[in-house]
Amino acid sequence: MIVGSPSLETLFEQLGLDSSEDAIQEFIHTHQLSENVKLGDAPFWTSGQSQFLKEKWHGDDEWAPIIDQLNTELHSDSMPKVSS
């Protein structure tokens, strides 16, 4: 059971992944998704991880904002770049 407000670190712990800051950044860097791939349907999740993400995100529970953050980070390469 995770105590306190969810964070990327606690989300990664819940998913059974390395939750160190370096590991999270490496995961995000190496698991970028194209814009047409939904977070919960990404091929790198186990069925349990996928189910957790879908249920908690679409159930709009306390995990939803942090899962939304992960979704944004994993789709960052597919986002249009804004030139200055």
PyMOL Python script that loads the backbone (N, CA, C, O; Angstrom):
from pymol import cmd

cmd.read_pdbstr("""\
ATOM      1  N   MET A   1       0.848  -1.179   0.000  1.00  0.00           N
ATOM      2  CA  MET A   1       0.000   0.000   0.000  1.00  0.00           C
ATOM      3  C   MET A   1       0.891   1.239   0.000  1.00  0.00           C
ATOM      4  O   MET A   1       1.814   1.360   0.806  1.00  0.00           O
ATOM      5  N   ILE A   2       0.597   2.151  -0.915  1.00  0.00           N
ATOM      6  CA  ILE A   2       1.345   3.394  -1.014  1.00  0.00           C
ATOM      7  C   ILE A   2       0.683   4.431  -0.112  1.00  0.00           C
ATOM      8  O   ILE A   2      -0.532   4.623  -0.161  1.00  0.00           O
ATOM      9  N   VAL A   3       1.495   5.099   0.716  1.00  0.00           N
ATOM     10  CA  VAL A   3       0.974   6.105   1.635  1.00  0.00           C
ATOM     11  C   VAL A   3       1.379   7.485   1.120  1.00  0.00           C
ATOM     12  O   VAL A   3       2.495   7.662   0.632  1.00  0.00           O
ATOM     13  N   GLY A   4       0.477   8.460   1.226  1.00  0.00           N
ATOM     14  CA  GLY A   4       0.763   9.808   0.763  1.00  0.00           C
ATOM     15  C   GLY A   4       0.251  10.026  -0.647  1.00  0.00           C
ATOM     16  O   GLY A   4      -0.364   9.147  -1.252  1.00  0.00           O
ATOM     17  N   SER A   5       0.520  11.216  -1.153  1.00  0.00           N
ATOM     18  CA  SER A   5       0.072  11.565  -2.496  1.00  0.00           C
ATOM     19  C   SER A   5       0.878  10.808  -3.540  1.00  0.00           C
ATOM     20  O   SER A   5       2.092  10.662  -3.401  1.00  0.00           O
ATOM     21  N   PRO A   6       0.210  10.325  -4.587  1.00  0.00           N
ATOM     22  CA  PRO A   6       0.933   9.641  -5.657  1.00  0.00           C
ATOM     23  C   PRO A   6       1.926  10.577  -6.346  1.00  0.00           C
ATOM     24  O   PRO A   6       1.682  11.776  -6.481  1.00  0.00           O
ATOM     25  N   SER A   7       3.033  10.012  -6.769  1.00  0.00           N
ATOM     26  CA  SER A   7       4.067  10.728  -7.512  1.00  0.00           C
ATOM     27  C   SER A   7       4.566   9.776  -8.591  1.00  0.00           C
ATOM     28  O   SER A   7       4.186   8.605  -8.606  1.00  0.00           O
ATOM     29  N   LEU A   8       5.411  10.262  -9.490  1.00  0.00           N
ATOM     30  CA  LEU A   8       5.984   9.342 -10.477  1.00  0.00           C
ATOM     31  C   LEU A   8       6.725   8.213  -9.780  1.00  0.00           C
ATOM     32  O   LEU A   8       6.666   7.064 -10.217  1.00  0.00           O
ATOM     33  N   GLU A   9       7.425   8.537  -8.691  1.00  0.00           N
ATOM     34  CA  GLU A   9       8.174   7.511  -7.966  1.00  0.00           C
ATOM     35  C   GLU A   9       7.240   6.437  -7.412  1.00  0.00           C
ATOM     36  O   GLU A   9       7.506   5.244  -7.559  1.00  0.00           O
ATOM     37  N   THR A  10       6.146   6.860  -6.775  1.00  0.00           N
ATOM     38  CA  THR A  10       5.231   5.866  -6.207  1.00  0.00           C
ATOM     39  C   THR A  10       4.474   5.123  -7.303  1.00  0.00           C
ATOM     40  O   THR A  10       4.131   3.953  -7.131  1.00  0.00           O
ATOM     41  N   LEU A  11       4.209   5.784  -8.425  1.00  0.00           N
ATOM     42  CA  LEU A  11       3.570   5.089  -9.548  1.00  0.00           C
ATOM     43  C   LEU A  11       4.487   3.993 -10.078  1.00  0.00           C
ATOM     44  O   LEU A  11       4.035   2.876 -10.328  1.00  0.00           O
ATOM     45  N   PHE A  12       5.759   4.301 -10.250  1.00  0.00           N
ATOM     46  CA  PHE A  12       6.699   3.296 -10.736  1.00  0.00           C
ATOM     47  C   PHE A  12       6.826   2.147  -9.733  1.00  0.00           C
ATOM     48  O   PHE A  12       6.930   0.986 -10.130  1.00  0.00           O
ATOM     49  N   GLU A  13       6.819   2.464  -8.441  1.00  0.00           N
ATOM     50  CA  GLU A  13       6.833   1.406  -7.421  1.00  0.00           C
ATOM     51  C   GLU A  13       5.596   0.527  -7.565  1.00  0.00           C
ATOM     52  O   GLU A  13       5.695  -0.699  -7.534  1.00  0.00           O
ATOM     53  N   GLN A  14       4.438   1.149  -7.720  1.00  0.00           N
ATOM     54  CA  GLN A  14       3.177   0.415  -7.850  1.00  0.00           C
ATOM     55  C   GLN A  14       3.206  -0.502  -9.075  1.00  0.00           C
ATOM     56  O   GLN A  14       2.635  -1.592  -9.060  1.00  0.00           O
ATOM     57  N   LEU A  15       3.877  -0.044 -10.134  1.00  0.00           N
ATOM     58  CA  LEU A  15       3.974  -0.832 -11.367  1.00  0.00           C
ATOM     59  C   LEU A  15       5.080  -1.883 -11.297  1.00  0.00           C
ATOM     60  O   LEU A  15       5.257  -2.665 -12.232  1.00  0.00           O
ATOM     61  N   GLY A  16       5.824  -1.902 -10.186  1.00  0.00           N
ATOM     62  CA  GLY A  16       6.899  -2.883 -10.027  1.00  0.00           C
ATOM     63  C   GLY A  16       8.158  -2.522 -10.797  1.00  0.00           C
ATOM     64  O   GLY A  16       8.954  -3.395 -11.144  1.00  0.00           O
ATOM     65  N   LEU A  17       8.339  -1.222 -11.066  1.00  0.00           N
ATOM     66  CA  LEU A  17       9.496  -0.756 -11.821  1.00  0.00           C
ATOM     67  C   LEU A  17      10.461  -0.019 -10.900  1.00  0.00           C
ATOM     68  O   LEU A  17      10.085   0.418  -9.812  1.00  0.00           O
ATOM     69  N   ASP A  18      11.704   0.115 -11.346  1.00  0.00           N
ATOM     70  CA  ASP A  18      12.702   0.882 -10.605  1.00  0.00           C
ATOM     71  C   ASP A  18      12.189   2.314 -10.483  1.00  0.00           C
ATOM     72  O   ASP A  18      11.847   2.938 -11.487  1.00  0.00           O
ATOM     73  N   SER A  19      12.135   2.830  -9.272  1.00  0.00           N
ATOM     74  CA  SER A  19      11.543   4.143  -9.036  1.00  0.00           C
ATOM     75  C   SER A  19      12.568   5.236  -8.737  1.00  0.00           C
ATOM     76  O   SER A  19      12.207   6.315  -8.268  1.00  0.00           O
ATOM     77  N   SER A  20      13.839   4.959  -9.006  1.00  0.00           N
ATOM     78  CA  SER A  20      14.837   6.013  -8.819  1.00  0.00           C
ATOM     79  C   SER A  20      14.649   7.073  -9.903  1.00  0.00           C
ATOM     80  O   SER A  20      14.136   6.783 -10.983  1.00  0.00           O
ATOM     81  N   GLU A  21      15.064   8.287  -9.608  1.00  0.00           N
ATOM     82  CA  GLU A  21      14.905   9.385 -10.568  1.00  0.00           C
ATOM     83  C   GLU A  21      15.585   9.067 -11.900  1.00  0.00           C
ATOM     84  O   GLU A  21      15.015   9.313 -12.963  1.00  0.00           O
ATOM     85  N   ASP A  22      16.803   8.520 -11.844  1.00  0.00           N
ATOM     86  CA  ASP A  22      17.523   8.173 -13.075  1.00  0.00           C
ATOM     87  C   ASP A  22      16.791   7.098 -13.866  1.00  0.00           C
ATOM     88  O   ASP A  22      16.698   7.183 -15.090  1.00  0.00           O
ATOM     89  N   ALA A  23      16.273   6.087 -13.175  1.00  0.00           N
ATOM     90  CA  ALA A  23      15.562   4.999 -13.854  1.00  0.00           C
ATOM     91  C   ALA A  23      14.277   5.502 -14.507  1.00  0.00           C
ATOM     92  O   ALA A  23      13.935   5.081 -15.612  1.00  0.00           O
ATOM     93  N   ILE A  24      13.573   6.393 -13.835  1.00  0.00           N
ATOM     94  CA  ILE A  24      12.340   6.950 -14.399  1.00  0.00           C
ATOM     95  C   ILE A  24      12.658   7.743 -15.659  1.00  0.00           C
ATOM     96  O   ILE A  24      11.980   7.591 -16.675  1.00  0.00           O
ATOM     97  N   GLN A  25      13.686   8.592 -15.600  1.00  0.00           N
ATOM     98  CA  GLN A  25      14.053   9.383 -16.780  1.00  0.00           C
ATOM     99  C   GLN A  25      14.504   8.482 -17.928  1.00  0.00           C
ATOM    100  O   GLN A  25      14.174   8.744 -19.085  1.00  0.00           O
ATOM    101  N   GLU A  26      15.245   7.437 -17.624  1.00  0.00           N
ATOM    102  CA  GLU A  26      15.685   6.485 -18.652  1.00  0.00           C
ATOM    103  C   GLU A  26      14.483   5.772 -19.265  1.00  0.00           C
ATOM    104  O   GLU A  26      14.417   5.603 -20.483  1.00  0.00           O
ATOM    105  N   PHE A  27      13.540   5.355 -18.433  1.00  0.00           N
ATOM    106  CA  PHE A  27      12.337   4.687 -18.924  1.00  0.00           C
ATOM    107  C   PHE A  27      11.582   5.610 -19.874  1.00  0.00           C
ATOM    108  O   PHE A  27      11.187   5.195 -20.964  1.00  0.00           O
ATOM    109  N   ILE A  28      11.383   6.849 -19.467  1.00  0.00           N
ATOM    110  CA  ILE A  28      10.656   7.814 -20.300  1.00  0.00           C
ATOM    111  C   ILE A  28      11.395   8.038 -21.619  1.00  0.00           C
ATOM    112  O   ILE A  28      10.772   8.104 -22.678  1.00  0.00           O
ATOM    113  N   HIS A  29      12.706   8.154 -21.556  1.00  0.00           N
ATOM    114  CA  HIS A  29      13.512   8.386 -22.756  1.00  0.00           C
ATOM    115  C   HIS A  29      13.464   7.201 -23.720  1.00  0.00           C
ATOM    116  O   HIS A  29      13.424   7.393 -24.935  1.00  0.00           O
ATOM    117  N   THR A  30      13.466   5.993 -23.194  1.00  0.00           N
ATOM    118  CA  THR A  30      13.547   4.798 -24.046  1.00  0.00           C
ATOM    119  C   THR A  30      12.200   4.164 -24.380  1.00  0.00           C
ATOM    120  O   THR A  30      12.154   3.170 -25.105  1.00  0.00           O
ATOM    121  N   HIS A  31      11.114   4.713 -23.872  1.00  0.00           N
ATOM    122  CA  HIS A  31       9.791   4.139 -24.121  1.00  0.00           C
ATOM    123  C   HIS A  31       8.811   5.164 -24.701  1.00  0.00           C
ATOM    124  O   HIS A  31       7.624   5.146 -24.377  1.00  0.00           O
ATOM    125  N   GLN A  32       9.308   6.045 -25.549  1.00  0.00           N
ATOM    126  CA  GLN A  32       8.448   7.057 -26.159  1.00  0.00           C
ATOM    127  C   GLN A  32       7.379   6.391 -27.032  1.00  0.00           C
ATOM    128  O   GLN A  32       7.636   5.393 -27.705  1.00  0.00           O
ATOM    129  N   LEU A  33       6.192   6.963 -27.003  1.00  0.00           N
ATOM    130  CA  LEU A  33       5.054   6.433 -27.751  1.00  0.00           C
ATOM    131  C   LEU A  33       4.670   7.374 -28.883  1.00  0.00           C
ATOM    132  O   LEU A  33       4.784   8.593 -28.756  1.00  0.00           O
ATOM    133  N   SER A  34       4.213   6.797 -29.993  1.00  0.00           N
ATOM    134  CA  SER A  34       3.683   7.635 -31.067  1.00  0.00           C
ATOM    135  C   SER A  34       2.320   8.150 -30.629  1.00  0.00           C
ATOM    136  O   SER A  34       1.693   7.588 -29.731  1.00  0.00           O
ATOM    137  N   GLU A  35       1.871   9.213 -31.264  1.00  0.00           N
ATOM    138  CA  GLU A  35       0.638   9.867 -30.823  1.00  0.00           C
ATOM    139  C   GLU A  35      -0.589   8.972 -30.914  1.00  0.00           C
ATOM    140  O   GLU A  35      -1.571   9.212 -30.212  1.00  0.00           O
ATOM    141  N   ASN A  36      -0.561   7.943 -31.764  1.00  0.00           N
ATOM    142  CA  ASN A  36      -1.734   7.085 -31.915  1.00  0.00           C
ATOM    143  C   ASN A  36      -1.745   5.887 -30.960  1.00  0.00           C
ATOM    144  O   ASN A  36      -2.662   5.069 -31.023  1.00  0.00           O
ATOM    145  N   VAL A  37      -0.751   5.767 -30.083  1.00  0.00           N
ATOM    146  CA  VAL A  37      -0.700   4.670 -29.109  1.00  0.00           C
ATOM    147  C   VAL A  37      -1.130   5.209 -27.750  1.00  0.00           C
ATOM    148  O   VAL A  37      -0.512   6.126 -27.207  1.00  0.00           O
ATOM    149  N   LYS A  38      -2.188   4.632 -27.215  1.00  0.00           N
ATOM    150  CA  LYS A  38      -2.671   5.034 -25.889  1.00  0.00           C
ATOM    151  C   LYS A  38      -1.759   4.451 -24.818  1.00  0.00           C
ATOM    152  O   LYS A  38      -1.212   3.359 -24.970  1.00  0.00           O
ATOM    153  N   LEU A  39      -1.612   5.192 -23.746  1.00  0.00           N
ATOM    154  CA  LEU A  39      -0.722   4.783 -22.660  1.00  0.00           C
ATOM    155  C   LEU A  39      -0.987   3.352 -22.200  1.00  0.00           C
ATOM    156  O   LEU A  39      -0.057   2.549 -22.117  1.00  0.00           O
ATOM    157  N   GLY A  40      -2.226   3.028 -21.904  1.00  0.00           N
ATOM    158  CA  GLY A  40      -2.565   1.703 -21.392  1.00  0.00           C
ATOM    159  C   GLY A  40      -2.408   0.583 -22.399  1.00  0.00           C
ATOM    160  O   GLY A  40      -2.397  -0.591 -22.031  1.00  0.00           O
ATOM    161  N   ASP A  41      -2.286   0.944 -23.685  1.00  0.00           N
ATOM    162  CA  ASP A  41      -2.131  -0.053 -24.744  1.00  0.00           C
ATOM    163  C   ASP A  41      -0.687  -0.214 -25.204  1.00  0.00           C
ATOM    164  O   ASP A  41      -0.416  -0.980 -26.129  1.00  0.00           O
ATOM    165  N   ALA A  42       0.234   0.491 -24.575  1.00  0.00           N
ATOM    166  CA  ALA A  42       1.643   0.406 -24.969  1.00  0.00           C
ATOM    167  C   ALA A  42       2.127  -1.038 -24.835  1.00  0.00           C
ATOM    168  O   ALA A  42       1.782  -1.724 -23.873  1.00  0.00           O
ATOM    169  N   PRO A  43       2.926  -1.498 -25.799  1.00  0.00           N
ATOM    170  CA  PRO A  43       3.334  -2.906 -25.817  1.00  0.00           C
ATOM    171  C   PRO A  43       4.296  -3.320 -24.708  1.00  0.00           C
ATOM    172  O   PRO A  43       4.500  -4.515 -24.495  1.00  0.00           O
ATOM    173  N   PHE A  44       4.885  -2.372 -24.005  1.00  0.00           N
ATOM    174  CA  PHE A  44       5.880  -2.726 -22.988  1.00  0.00           C
ATOM    175  C   PHE A  44       5.284  -3.014 -21.617  1.00  0.00           C
ATOM    176  O   PHE A  44       6.002  -3.477 -20.730  1.00  0.00           O
ATOM    177  N   TRP A  45       3.989  -2.753 -21.414  1.00  0.00           N
ATOM    178  CA  TRP A  45       3.370  -3.046 -20.119  1.00  0.00           C
ATOM    179  C   TRP A  45       2.984  -4.518 -20.028  1.00  0.00           C
ATOM    180  O   TRP A  45       2.638  -5.139 -21.033  1.00  0.00           O
ATOM    181  N   THR A  46       3.046  -5.069 -18.825  1.00  0.00           N
ATOM    182  CA  THR A  46       2.461  -6.384 -18.594  1.00  0.00           C
ATOM    183  C   THR A  46       0.944  -6.189 -18.574  1.00  0.00           C
ATOM    184  O   THR A  46       0.470  -5.054 -18.520  1.00  0.00           O
ATOM    185  N   SER A  47       0.191  -7.263 -18.617  1.00  0.00           N
ATOM    186  CA  SER A  47      -1.272  -7.122 -18.583  1.00  0.00           C
ATOM    187  C   SER A  47      -1.723  -6.481 -17.270  1.00  0.00           C
ATOM    188  O   SER A  47      -2.665  -5.689 -17.264  1.00  0.00           O
ATOM    189  N   GLY A  48      -1.068  -6.812 -16.165  1.00  0.00           N
ATOM    190  CA  GLY A  48      -1.419  -6.221 -14.874  1.00  0.00           C
ATOM    191  C   GLY A  48      -1.125  -4.730 -14.815  1.00  0.00           C
ATOM    192  O   GLY A  48      -1.924  -3.953 -14.292  1.00  0.00           O
ATOM    193  N   GLN A  49       0.028  -4.333 -15.354  1.00  0.00           N
ATOM    194  CA  GLN A  49       0.373  -2.912 -15.391  1.00  0.00           C
ATOM    195  C   GLN A  49      -0.623  -2.142 -16.255  1.00  0.00           C
ATOM    196  O   GLN A  49      -1.091  -1.069 -15.875  1.00  0.00           O
ATOM    197  N   SER A  50      -0.939  -2.699 -17.411  1.00  0.00           N
ATOM    198  CA  SER A  50      -1.885  -2.062 -18.328  1.00  0.00           C
ATOM    199  C   SER A  50      -3.253  -1.906 -17.678  1.00  0.00           C
ATOM    200  O   SER A  50      -3.872  -0.847 -17.775  1.00  0.00           O
ATOM    201  N   GLN A  51      -3.717  -2.944 -17.026  1.00  0.00           N
ATOM    202  CA  GLN A  51      -5.018  -2.904 -16.357  1.00  0.00           C
ATOM    203  C   GLN A  51      -5.028  -1.847 -15.252  1.00  0.00           C
ATOM    204  O   GLN A  51      -5.986  -1.084 -15.132  1.00  0.00           O
ATOM    205  N   PHE A  52      -3.971  -1.802 -14.453  1.00  0.00           N
ATOM    206  CA  PHE A  52      -3.876  -0.803 -13.381  1.00  0.00           C
ATOM    207  C   PHE A  52      -3.951   0.613 -13.956  1.00  0.00           C
ATOM    208  O   PHE A  52      -4.724   1.442 -13.477  1.00  0.00           O
ATOM    209  N   LEU A  53      -3.146   0.883 -14.984  1.00  0.00           N
ATOM    210  CA  LEU A  53      -3.122   2.222 -15.578  1.00  0.00           C
ATOM    211  C   LEU A  53      -4.486   2.612 -16.136  1.00  0.00           C
ATOM    212  O   LEU A  53      -4.954   3.729 -15.913  1.00  0.00           O
ATOM    213  N   LYS A  54      -5.116   1.702 -16.854  1.00  0.00           N
ATOM    214  CA  LYS A  54      -6.432   2.002 -17.441  1.00  0.00           C
ATOM    215  C   LYS A  54      -7.480   2.247 -16.362  1.00  0.00           C
ATOM    216  O   LYS A  54      -8.230   3.220 -16.436  1.00  0.00           O
ATOM    217  N   GLU A  55      -7.537   1.383 -15.373  1.00  0.00           N
ATOM    218  CA  GLU A  55      -8.548   1.512 -14.312  1.00  0.00           C
ATOM    219  C   GLU A  55      -8.370   2.793 -13.500  1.00  0.00           C
ATOM    220  O   GLU A  55      -9.336   3.505 -13.228  1.00  0.00           O
ATOM    221  N   LYS A  56      -7.141   3.075 -13.120  1.00  0.00           N
ATOM    222  CA  LYS A  56      -6.891   4.237 -12.263  1.00  0.00           C
ATOM    223  C   LYS A  56      -7.014   5.549 -13.028  1.00  0.00           C
ATOM    224  O   LYS A  56      -7.455   6.555 -12.473  1.00  0.00           O
ATOM    225  N   TRP A  57      -6.626   5.540 -14.296  1.00  0.00           N
ATOM    226  CA  TRP A  57      -6.687   6.763 -15.095  1.00  0.00           C
ATOM    227  C   TRP A  57      -8.125   7.082 -15.477  1.00  0.00           C
ATOM    228  O   TRP A  57      -8.588   8.209 -15.297  1.00  0.00           O
ATOM    229  N   HIS A  58      -8.824   6.094 -16.001  1.00  0.00           N
ATOM    230  CA  HIS A  58     -10.201   6.319 -16.444  1.00  0.00           C
ATOM    231  C   HIS A  58     -11.181   6.358 -15.278  1.00  0.00           C
ATOM    232  O   HIS A  58     -12.290   6.875 -15.415  1.00  0.00           O
ATOM    233  N   GLY A  59     -10.781   5.819 -14.138  1.00  0.00           N
ATOM    234  CA  GLY A  59     -11.618   5.883 -12.951  1.00  0.00           C
ATOM    235  C   GLY A  59     -11.501   7.224 -12.252  1.00  0.00           C
ATOM    236  O   GLY A  59     -12.200   7.492 -11.275  1.00  0.00           O
ATOM    237  N   ASP A  60     -10.607   8.065 -12.763  1.00  0.00           N
ATOM    238  CA  ASP A  60     -10.408   9.416 -12.230  1.00  0.00           C
ATOM    239  C   ASP A  60     -10.157   9.400 -10.721  1.00  0.00           C
ATOM    240  O   ASP A  60     -10.696  10.226  -9.984  1.00  0.00           O
ATOM    241  N   ASP A  61      -9.324   8.440 -10.269  1.00  0.00           N
ATOM    242  CA  ASP A  61      -9.022   8.416  -8.837  1.00  0.00           C
ATOM    243  C   ASP A  61      -7.747   9.210  -8.559  1.00  0.00           C
ATOM    244  O   ASP A  61      -7.272   9.942  -9.428  1.00  0.00           O
ATOM    245  N   GLU A  62      -7.195   9.073  -7.365  1.00  0.00           N
ATOM    246  CA  GLU A  62      -6.045   9.884  -6.971  1.00  0.00           C
ATOM    247  C   GLU A  62      -4.818   9.671  -7.851  1.00  0.00           C
ATOM    248  O   GLU A  62      -3.930  10.523  -7.892  1.00  0.00           O
ATOM    249  N   TRP A  63      -4.760   8.536  -8.560  1.00  0.00           N
ATOM    250  CA  TRP A  63      -3.640   8.257  -9.450  1.00  0.00           C
ATOM    251  C   TRP A  63      -3.765   8.986 -10.790  1.00  0.00           C
ATOM    252  O   TRP A  63      -2.767   9.139 -11.495  1.00  0.00           O
ATOM    253  N   ALA A  64      -4.961   9.435 -11.153  1.00  0.00           N
ATOM    254  CA  ALA A  64      -5.209  10.002 -12.485  1.00  0.00           C
ATOM    255  C   ALA A  64      -4.245  11.131 -12.864  1.00  0.00           C
ATOM    256  O   ALA A  64      -3.700  11.096 -13.967  1.00  0.00           O
ATOM    257  N   PRO A  65      -4.007  12.125 -12.010  1.00  0.00           N
ATOM    258  CA  PRO A  65      -3.100  13.208 -12.422  1.00  0.00           C
ATOM    259  C   PRO A  65      -1.669  12.741 -12.700  1.00  0.00           C
ATOM    260  O   PRO A  65      -1.024  13.239 -13.622  1.00  0.00           O
ATOM    261  N   ILE A  66      -1.175  11.796 -11.913  1.00  0.00           N
ATOM    262  CA  ILE A  66       0.199  11.342 -12.112  1.00  0.00           C
ATOM    263  C   ILE A  66       0.289  10.421 -13.326  1.00  0.00           C
ATOM    264  O   ILE A  66       1.304  10.417 -14.022  1.00  0.00           O
ATOM    265  N   ILE A  67      -0.757   9.643 -13.588  1.00  0.00           N
ATOM    266  CA  ILE A  67      -0.785   8.815 -14.795  1.00  0.00           C
ATOM    267  C   ILE A  67      -0.884   9.721 -16.019  1.00  0.00           C
ATOM    268  O   ILE A  67      -0.273   9.437 -17.050  1.00  0.00           O
ATOM    269  N   ASP A  68      -1.640  10.798 -15.917  1.00  0.00           N
ATOM    270  CA  ASP A  68      -1.721  11.776 -16.997  1.00  0.00           C
ATOM    271  C   ASP A  68      -0.343  12.394 -17.256  1.00  0.00           C
ATOM    272  O   ASP A  68       0.038  12.605 -18.407  1.00  0.00           O
ATOM    273  N   GLN A  69       0.393  12.678 -16.197  1.00  0.00           N
ATOM    274  CA  GLN A  69       1.751  13.214 -16.349  1.00  0.00           C
ATOM    275  C   GLN A  69       2.643  12.215 -17.076  1.00  0.00           C
ATOM    276  O   GLN A  69       3.388  12.591 -17.981  1.00  0.00           O
ATOM    277  N   LEU A  70       2.571  10.943 -16.686  1.00  0.00           N
ATOM    278  CA  LEU A  70       3.364   9.911 -17.352  1.00  0.00           C
ATOM    279  C   LEU A  70       2.975   9.817 -18.820  1.00  0.00           C
ATOM    280  O   LEU A  70       3.844   9.696 -19.684  1.00  0.00           O
ATOM    281  N   ASN A  71       1.683   9.870 -19.110  1.00  0.00           N
ATOM    282  CA  ASN A  71       1.210   9.836 -20.487  1.00  0.00           C
ATOM    283  C   ASN A  71       1.826  10.979 -21.299  1.00  0.00           C
ATOM    284  O   ASN A  71       2.311  10.764 -22.410  1.00  0.00           O
ATOM    285  N   THR A  72       1.806  12.173 -20.751  1.00  0.00           N
ATOM    286  CA  THR A  72       2.382  13.334 -21.438  1.00  0.00           C
ATOM    287  C   THR A  72       3.874  13.140 -21.680  1.00  0.00           C
ATOM    288  O   THR A  72       4.375  13.425 -22.767  1.00  0.00           O
ATOM    289  N   GLU A  73       4.575  12.657 -20.669  1.00  0.00           N
ATOM    290  CA  GLU A  73       6.026  12.455 -20.795  1.00  0.00           C
ATOM    291  C   GLU A  73       6.354  11.389 -21.835  1.00  0.00           C
ATOM    292  O   GLU A  73       7.310  11.540 -22.596  1.00  0.00           O
ATOM    293  N   LEU A  74       5.564  10.308 -21.874  1.00  0.00           N
ATOM    294  CA  LEU A  74       5.839   9.232 -22.829  1.00  0.00           C
ATOM    295  C   LEU A  74       5.440   9.594 -24.257  1.00  0.00           C
ATOM    296  O   LEU A  74       5.847   8.920 -25.203  1.00  0.00           O
ATOM    297  N   HIS A  75       4.658  10.640 -24.417  1.00  0.00           N
ATOM    298  CA  HIS A  75       4.283  11.112 -25.754  1.00  0.00           C
ATOM    299  C   HIS A  75       5.034  12.388 -26.144  1.00  0.00           C
ATOM    300  O   HIS A  75       4.718  12.991 -27.170  1.00  0.00           O
ATOM    301  N   SER A  76       6.009  12.806 -25.357  1.00  0.00           N
ATOM    302  CA  SER A  76       6.669  14.093 -25.604  1.00  0.00           C
ATOM    303  C   SER A  76       7.374  14.155 -26.955  1.00  0.00           C
ATOM    304  O   SER A  76       7.420  15.227 -27.559  1.00  0.00           O
ATOM    305  N   ASP A  77       7.923  13.051 -27.452  1.00  0.00           N
ATOM    306  CA  ASP A  77       8.584  13.070 -28.762  1.00  0.00           C
ATOM    307  C   ASP A  77       7.592  13.209 -29.909  1.00  0.00           C
ATOM    308  O   ASP A  77       7.971  13.642 -30.997  1.00  0.00           O
ATOM    309  N   SER A  78       6.338  12.852 -29.689  1.00  0.00           N
ATOM    310  CA  SER A  78       5.339  12.939 -30.759  1.00  0.00           C
ATOM    311  C   SER A  78       4.591  14.270 -30.746  1.00  0.00           C
ATOM    312  O   SER A  78       3.748  14.526 -31.606  1.00  0.00           O
ATOM    313  N   MET A  79       4.905  15.112 -29.763  1.00  0.00           N
ATOM    314  CA  MET A  79       4.263  16.423 -29.674  1.00  0.00           C
ATOM    315  C   MET A  79       4.939  17.379 -30.654  1.00  0.00           C
ATOM    316  O   MET A  79       6.155  17.324 -30.839  1.00  0.00           O
ATOM    317  N   PRO A  80       4.153  18.257 -31.283  1.00  0.00           N
ATOM    318  CA  PRO A  80       4.763  19.239 -32.190  1.00  0.00           C
ATOM    319  C   PRO A  80       5.720  20.150 -31.422  1.00  0.00           C
ATOM    320  O   PRO A  80       5.433  20.585 -30.306  1.00  0.00           O
ATOM    321  N   LYS A  81       6.846  20.421 -32.039  1.00  0.00           N
ATOM    322  CA  LYS A  81       7.833  21.308 -31.423  1.00  0.00           C
ATOM    323  C   LYS A  81       7.453  22.752 -31.729  1.00  0.00           C
ATOM    324  O   LYS A  81       7.076  23.084 -32.853  1.00  0.00           O
ATOM    325  N   VAL A  82       7.557  23.593 -30.726  1.00  0.00           N
ATOM    326  CA  VAL A  82       7.254  25.011 -30.885  1.00  0.00           C
ATOM    327  C   VAL A  82       8.577  25.747 -31.035  1.00  0.00           C
ATOM    328  O   VAL A  82       9.443  25.671 -30.163  1.00  0.00           O
ATOM    329  N   SER A  83       8.728  26.462 -32.148  1.00  0.00           N
ATOM    330  CA  SER A  83       9.973  27.208 -32.344  1.00  0.00           C
ATOM    331  C   SER A  83       9.867  28.579 -31.693  1.00  0.00           C
ATOM    332  O   SER A  83       8.793  29.177 -31.637  1.00  0.00           O
ATOM    333  N   SER A  84      10.997  29.061 -31.205  1.00  0.00           N
ATOM    334  CA  SER A  84      10.994  30.348 -30.511  1.00  0.00           C
ATOM    335  C   SER A  84      11.204  31.490 -31.472  1.00  0.00           C
ATOM    336  O   SER A  84      11.230  32.649 -31.058  1.00  0.00           O
TER     337      SER A  84
END
""", "prot")
cmd.dss("prot")
cmd.show_as("cartoon", "prot")
cmd.util.cbc("prot")
cmd.orient("prot")
